[in-house]
Amino acid sequence: MLLSCWLAPYAHADEPELRTLGAAVFERGEIAAASSVTLGDAEIEVDAKLFACANCHGADARGRIEGGVAAPQILWSHLHKPYPVLGGRFRWRPGYSEESFARALQHGLDPAEQVLAWAMPRYRLQANEVAGLLAYLRALDAGAATMVQIGVRLPVATHPAAQQRNQAMRAVLEAYAAELEVRGGIYHRRIEWRFLELDQPFAEPLLAGLDLALDPVNAAPKPADRVPVIALFASAGDSESSRYALYSGTDARAEALRQHAQALGVEVWPAGTQPASLRSPSVALLHEGSATPALAAWLQTQPEDRVLLLTHWLESAALIELAARYPGSVHVAVPPTVELAGSAGRELFRRLGALRPLPREHALAQLWTLAAARSLGAVLEEAGGEVHSQRVSAILETWHRRDIGLGPALSFSSARRIGAPGAVVLQLRQGRVQGWHWVDLDHPRSPGLAMPPTHQTPPGSAPEAGE
């Protein structure tokens, strides 16, 4: 999921009569001439009441997807600022003035003289109707000033288990927003989530949020000054300057397994190594992918006491099944688990569950999602009323060993984009967790956090197959 936020200024003091006129235009398409809207290059005239602004942009003017078309938000606080525009190439759209706003309505041109989307009608408005619409959009900003909008980009969910996971992620975010509102909001503002999936177009270019990154697709533009994003996991080769990841990706998980094996006194070899070179029993095989058929066949040629190291366990139902069947010791690297949540995190989960019922399934996805939301919430609380791109980045980059109560401490800087490099290594025997160990890549020689051996699978460590 991806995170960004923006606040609206308070409305201008326009005449009530103008706002009433603007409301009629915006909500109902009531303008001087009934047939005063044209569509497309052919300039087909239609009744304006069929194309009231609210029909596409929403009654709150914050935009929505209608009929597969993404209508952006048109609050005046949004329109009068420059913003990036998605299209064939990245470009900045200058901020609207009152004059360029009228030109956009009547002639379909933005402040840079670029043609607006084909779905945007052209309105033949009188001067007082344009002024009324402006007054109404400014009035809507008064309500927006009490809200922080956060875009949440969910992974594609075609498999039923993945769809269930997305619902669990939404549920914990909505409970977190409700809990914040009970406590008075963030700087007296409530949170509103905007949910999208990766296979849908963005409702507006600056929407960002939390990104599970189990799916490598990254559909967003990457300008250097993009709105800051808090992702869950680092992506391979990701150099985006405004993207901050809470946890490491699969490369770091492999390194965590190597260090873990070294601490055990076990020599690590790639899983594809020829059997002749693996006569020693104190050898671990490192499998860095999710494909299993070749690995399963090859393991049949190996001693049963061979240690198996897996980096993609949660992402592959086949690997989960293989680990359950394998008679030897299996060690898997995963992002922080529920067990790493401290007392503050467990108390937060308890409060959220009391406010809203949370699914029992997908505890890991809920933990990761809540950790990212809590991180952004901490930034917003520190930012106070001054929320903008540079401010959010500046605050994050001052974090050093920041404990948010939901996993390992986080550290960011201008050169560091991963908050907690490392992985949890779960020790399995026939699919059951025997213990776990947090390998901190920031402090390789540190003993880290460990759970005493047990024959009970701890909550939150259960695999989420099919995701």
N, C-alpha and C positions, 0 to 999 in steps of 0.2 A: 504494500500500500504506500502511497506518497502523501506528504503533508505540506501544505502552505496555508497562510492565513492573511487576511487583509481586513482593515476596519474602515468604516465609512464616516465622513464628517457629518455634523448635524445639518439639518435642512436650512436653506435660506428662508428668510421671512417674506415669502411671496403673498400676494393678496389671496384671500380665501376664494374669491370668485374665479381667479385663474386656476387654482388647484381643482376646483369643481369642474371647470371646463376640461382640464387635462385628464381628470379621472374618466370623464365620458369618452374622450378619445382613446385613452389607454385601455380601459376595461371593456368598452362596448363598441368601439369603432364609430362613434357618433360624431360625424364632421359635417360641415356645411352642405356639401353635395353628396348624396348617397352613393353615386357611382364615381368615386374620386380616387380609386386605387387602380394601378396598372401592374400587370405581372409580365415579366420576361421581355425579351427584345421585341416581341410582336405588340407590346403595349395593349394587351387585352384588358378592357375595363371590367371591374367587378365591384360589387357592393362592399364598401369599407367595413360594414358590420361583420362580414365574413373573415376579416383580417385584422381584428383588434389586436393591439400589441400583446395583451395578456395571453392571447391564444397560443403564441409560440414562446414568448419570453417568460411566461409564468405570471401569476397575479402579484408576486413579490418582485418582479423584474430581475430575478437572479439567474434566469436562463434555465433551459432544460432541453432534453432531446425529444423531439416530436416528429413522428413519422420517419425516423432515421436521420433527421436533420438536426444538427447541434445548434441551437439558438443561444448566443452568448448572453451574459447578464448585461443589463443596460441601466443599472443604477448610475446616477450622474457622477458619483464618486469614482466609479469605474471608467466611465466614458471620458472624463476630462483628463485622465492620466495616460501617458504613453504606455503601450503594451505590445508584447511580441505577438505576431500573427502566424498561425500554422498555415502551411500551404506548400507549393512546390519548392520554395526556399524560405529560410527564416528571414523576417524583416520586422522592424518596429513600426507600429502604427502610432503616429503622433496623437496627443490628446485632443479631444474635441473642444472647440469653442462653440458658443451659441450659434454663430454663423455656419460653421461646418456641420453642426448637428442638423440645422435646417436643410442644408444642401444634401446631406445623407438621406433624409426623409424624402425629399422631393426628387432627387436625381440619382440616388443610389451610389454616391461616391464618398469614400472616407476622407479624413483630413489630408492624406497623402495623394489624393486624387485617384486612388485605386478603386475599382468597381467592387461593390459589395456582393455577397453571395447571391446566387440566382434566386434563392427562395425568398429574399427580402423584397417585399412590395415597394412601389413608389407611391407616395401619398401626396395628393394635391391639397395641402393645408393652407389656411389663411394664417397671417402673422400672429393673430391672437391665439390660434389653436396651437401653433408651435410654442409660443410662450407658456401656454397653459400646460402643455405636455412636459416642458422643462420644469415648471413649478411642481408638477405632480411627482416627477422622478426625484427631485430634490427632497420632497416630503417623504418619499419612501426611504430615503437615506437616514432619516431620523430613527426609524425602526432598526435599520441595519447597523447603526452605531452601537447598539447594545448586543451585538452578535459577532462572534469570530467564526468564519466559515473555514472548514478544513476539508480539503479534497482527499478522498481515500480511494486509491486505485487498487482494486482487488485482482488476484490472479484469474486467468481464464478458468472456468469451472464447467467442464463438459461431463466428467465422471460424477455419478451420484455422491461419492464420498467427498469429492472436491467441492461440490455444491453445498453439502452439509458443513464442510469446513468454513466456507465463505459466510454461511449463515451464523456460525459460531463466532466468527470474527466480528461481524456486524453487531451481534448481540452484546458482546463485551464492550465494544465502543459506545453503543447507545447507553449501556448501563453506566459507563464511565462518565459520559456527558450528563446523565441524570444525577449522578453523585456530585459532580462539580456544581450543578445548578442548586442542589440542596445546600451546598456550602457557600452559595453566593456567587458562583461563577468564577471566571478568571478575570481579575481586575474589573469586577462588576459586569462582565459580559458572559453570555451563555455560549456554549459550543453548538455548532450545527455541522453535521457531517454531510459531505456530498460523495456518494458512492458511485464508482464506475468500475467496469471490468476492462481488462487489457484489449479485448477484441471490440470494444466500443470506442467511437471517437470521443475526444475530450469535449466536455460541455463548454470549456473556455481554455485558452492557451496556458493560463497560469495555474491551472489546477494541479496540485501535487499532493503527495501524501506518503502512506506506508506501502512498501512494495515487498511482497513475500520473496520475490526473486528466485523461487524454485523454477519458475518459467523464465528462460533467458531473454524473452522478448522485451525490448525497451522501446515503446512507441513514442516516447516524448522527445521533443527537441533538446539539444544540448548547448545552448548559448552559454557563454561564460557567466553571464549575469542572471541566470535562471533563478527563480524563486527556490529557496533552500528546500531540500527533500530529506526526510528521515526515512531511510530504508531499513529493513530488518537485516538483510544479509548483503555483504559485499559481492558484486558481480565481477567475474574474471575480466581483467583488462579495463575496468571501469575507472576512467580518469576525470569524470565530471566534477568540476570544482565545487559545485553547490550541492553535491549529494553526500550525505553522511549516513554511514551504515552502523547499526548497533553492534553487529556480530560479523565474524569472519565468514568467508565463503569456503568452498570445498578445498582449495589449495591449502589454506591454513589448517583445515581439518586433517589433511594428510600429514602435515608437519607435526601437528599435535600427536598423531598416532606414532610417528617416528620417535618423538621425544618420550612418549609413554613406553614404547618398547625398549628404548635405551635404558630407561629407569628400571625396567624389569630384567635387564641383562639379556635381552633377546635380539638376535641379529635380524634385520629387516631386508627382505628381498621382494622385488616386484612379483606379482602373482603369475606372470607369464614365464618366469624363469624355468629352465629345463630341470627336470627332476634330478638328473645326475649331479647337479651342483648343490643339491639340498639334502645331503646325507645327515647333517647334524640335526639332532632333535630340537636344539635351541634356536629355531628359525621361525620367524613370523612372515606371513605372506601378506603384502599390502595390495588390496584391490581398490583402484581409484575410479571405478565407473559403476554404472547401474546394471550393465549387461551381465547375465549370470549363466547362460547355458555352457559356454566354454569353461568358465570357472568351476562349475559343478562337476563337469566331466573330468577336469584336470585334478580336482581334489580327491577323486576316487583313487588316483595313483599315489597319493601321499599318505604318510603315517597319520593315524587318527588323533595323535596328540599335537599336530601342527597348529600353531596359533594363527588365526585368521583376522586381519585388520580390514575394516570396511569404512569407506568415507561417504557412501551414498545410501546408507541403510534405510532411512526414512523415506527416501524418494522412490524406492523400488519394493513393490510387494513381493517380487521374486526373491530379492535378497533377504527379506524378512523370513520367508519360508525356508530358504537355504540355511539361515542361521539357526532356525528352530530344528532342522534335521541334522545339522552337522554335529558329530559326537565330540569334536575338540572344543577348545576355548576360542570364543569369538569376541573381539573388542571392536566396538563401533564408535565413530565420532559423530556427535550431533551438536547443534547449537544449545545454549543453556536450557536446562529443563526446569520443571516446576520446583524441583527440590532446591534449586539455587535461590528461589525467592525467599528473602528474609522475613522477619516478623512483620515489618511494615507492608511488604507485598502480600503476605497471607491475610493480614487484616484488611487490606484494600479489596482483595477478592471476596472476603466475607461480607463487607459492606455492599459491594456490587451485587452479590447474590441475594442480599436482603432487599435491595431496591428492585431488581429485575431478575426473573428466573434465567439462569445461564445453562446452556447445554452441558451435560456431563461428558460428552464426546469432545475430542479435539482440544484437550487441555493445553497441549503445547502451543498450538496456533493461537489460542486465547492469551496465553502468557506472552508470547512474542508480540502480538498485536497490542496488548495493554502496555508492555514495556515501551514500545515506540510512542504510543499516545501519551503515556506518562512523561516521557522525555520531552515531547513537544509542549505538554502542559507546563512543565517546569520552566522551559524557555519563555513561554508566554507570561507566566507569573513574574519572572524576573524582568521581562521587557516592559511590563506595566502597560501604559497607554500608547507607547511608541513601538508599534509593530510594523516592520518592513523588512525587506530582504536582507539588507546589510546588518540590521540590528540582530536578527535571528542568527545569522552566521557568526557575528562577533561574540554573542553570548555562548553559543555552542563551543567556540574555539577557546574559551576560557576554562572549560570543564577539565578537571584533573582528578581522576579517581572519584568521580561523582557517583554516589550511591543513590539510586532511585528506588531501591527496595525490591527490584524485580530482576535479579540476576547479578552478574559481576559488575563492579564499578566501571564507569565509562570515562574515557579521556579523549578529547579532540583538540586539534590545533590547526593552524593555517596549513600545515603540511601533513596532517594526520586525519584520515577520513573514516577509520574504523574504531569504534569506541572501546570494544573489548576483544582484542585478537586472542583467539584460543578456541577450545572446544571441550565439551563434556565427553569423556570416554566411558561408555557403558561396558561393563564386563558381563558377557552372556554365557550361559551354559544351556544348550538345547532351547534357546529362545527365552530363557528366564534370566532376569537381571540379578547378578550376584553382588554387584557393587558399582560405584561410579566415582569418577575422579575428574576434577576441572583442571585442564592443562592450560596454564596462563602463558601465552607466547611473549608477553611483555616481560615476564620474570621466569625464564626457562628453568632456573634451578630452584624455584620456590616449590614447596610440597603441595601447594594448591589446596583445594577443598576436596574432601573425600567422604563417602558414605561407608559406614561399616558394612562388611559382607552380610547379606541376608538372602534368604530364599524367596522373599516376597517381591513381586514386581511393584516398584513404587508408583504412586499415581502420577500421571503425566509422562511416564517413560514408555507407556504402551504405544506400539507403533500405530501410525495412521496410514494404513496402506491405501494405495490407489490415488495418492495425492501427487 
